[in-house]
Amino acid sequence: MVPHLTTALTGPLADLEQRILQALPQIEQWFRNKWNEQEIPFYASVDLRNAGFKLAPVDTNLFPAGFNNLNPDFTPIAVHAAMSAVETICPDTQRYLLIPENHTRNTFYLQNVVALRNILRQAGLAVRIGTLIPDIKEPTSISLPSGDSLLLEPLRREKNRVTLDGFDPCAILLNNDLSGGIPEILKGVEQVVLPPLYAGWTTRRKSQHFNCYDRVAEEFAQLIDIDPWLINPYFAVCGKVNFSEKDGEDCLASYVSALLPDIAAKYKEYGVKEDPFLIVKADRGTYGMGIMTVKSPDDVRDLNRKQRNKMAVVKEGLEVQEVMIQEGVYTFETINDAVAEPVVYMVGHFVVGGFYRVHTGRRVDENLNAPGMQFVPLAFETPCTTPDCDDPSAPPNRFYTYGVVARLALLAASLELQQLAAEHQQALQPTPAALRA
């Protein structure tokens, strides 16, 4: 089934899509050169927003949880992409240990683990699932409503290796974003860990990612001769916030006052009649927590208790002390009159599918990653890699455009991980005082 999408204000975006389709050979060559220069994350998902006049990423997840929501017809693409990623990152590995989140009661998440496990197995890997849940002391089977089952096994530490009973893995694939910190059992292991431990929310910051994305978007915009703002949201960071104590509201208000006029100027330039808005979000963390929509400085002053409690902590009870103030990007895509936004999934540098996140209870200027959301797999009438730019009667190939912008975010994630790796190595270096001792 092809989702019936309604997209308003399509003029400038139609022009952007046309430029991308016409520049397809140059774009793919540019990406090939970049992938040869960078170490690519094993997998990622990117939340996009299509405002009609602008198409931009608003979040990049390095521990994607939603493989069960992809179109099953795309599974062969995911399997081949996994084969390529394994060959590129660690070609000698045969046995993978998959470590998921501790959400044993979330059957939707566990179905994602099943889908990911099946992709890896079809890619020729031996896969078993280890758990960080301390209460699981022996192999535990979990039956799912779909009829699938998962066997969760307790992790063991043997010197510098993490194992399961009778299973010594070559590599460890994390589907756990480490919001609660890096577990002791994983520290200092000699096995390859994908993504690396420093990619978790213990150290990662969304603002660092979008700093990298600024560079990528600027270079890409020059390549196809567009305004980088069309694919890049403005943002700023406030690093001293305590919502529980009402500290930092003036910092937030000052950034809101500075960013809104810049966005309004762009709206005027492109003839956009909507009101600009901002999204205030925790600078680390996921699952759509710690997010609010802002349209004036007054919106972040004197927050009521409910608003402050909502913003104060995110997943795993992590206290919010740093926030990113990001340009809000409208989503004018709807499915059956419900607001929708595309989420694109990648394994290695290949797009392997995606879905529309759909929410009947949210507005076009709100975060859709919230309770009540539903998912519609991406499916299009034409193959995503064979758009016909010369045939005016050909159906629109928006999925290719989505894939290009998502891969720009993936490239930014590569640069981000490179920076984090350098910081990690520097932190491991002994201090002068330690060397003298």
PyMOL commands that set and color helices and strands:
alter all, ss='L'
color gray80, all
select helices_A, chain A and resi 11-22+24-37+67-69+72-89+107-122+184-186+197-199+206-224+228-231+249-269+297-300+305-312+315-317+398-428+432-436
alter helices_A, ss='H'
color red, helices_A
select strands_A, chain A and resi 5-7+43-50+55-61+95-100+126-131+140-143+149-154+156-158+161-163+171-175+192-194+235-238+278-282+291-294+323-327+333-335+338-347+350-359+374-377
alter strands_A, ss='S'
color yellow, strands_A
deselect
rebuild
show_as cartoon
